[in-house]
Amino acid sequence: MTQYAEVRNTQTGQRAVFPLPFLIGDLEKIGVSENFEGLLFVDGDDDTFGYGSDGYLTVEELRTYLKDYKNRQNPYHFDYMMLGRLQSDCDYFLGYGRFDENRLWAGNVSDQIAEMKKIWKKFPDKEKPEWLSWDDILRYEQRMLEGAGASNRIPTMEEIERDAAINEHPGGAFWLDQ
């Protein structure tokens, strides 16, 4: 089902209906160029919540909204998001998470990596994420499996001091003496 947006040039009152997503250049019909300085009012089938104020958008905000709209139409949108979430968990696990498997979405390293591999294989070659290669996943797997056994190790004095400083100032800035 095609969604539409009615766009009104607030300076001239000109308006037109465009199928989503459209190109900014299409707005020339209503007197809007790439360097338009005014506001546009956008109303339509898709919510512009988070872009502009009450439907009023600048050309740049409209450009960002249209890019986001196009991304949401990608059938792999949620797979990209989930893969990014899983990768973030891996980064945390290897860093501040100190190899605590309870911090992983899957609850353990093997299942976490298996889920990442399953999602990554879903993507057609031209849709594979540029930010995470198959080799990256294999490197995560190796580093995480090596570190998973280290969760029972005794923390260093530096780690204890850092954790104490963080707990003393939750959500705030803190400094450790060097």
TAVENDA-V449932 format. One record per helix or strand of 2 or more residues. SS is the DSSP state (@ for helix, = for strand). FROM is the first residue (numbers start at 1). LEN is the number of residues. If there is no record, write none. Layout:
ss & from & len
SS & FROM & LEN
SS & FROM & LEN
This chain:
ss & from & len
= & 4 & 6
= & 15 & 5
@ & 24 & 7
= & 40 & 5
= & 56 & 2
@ & 59 & 14
@ & 77 & 18
@ & 101 & 3
@ & 109 & 14
@ & 125 & 3
@ & 134 & 19
@ & 157 & 12
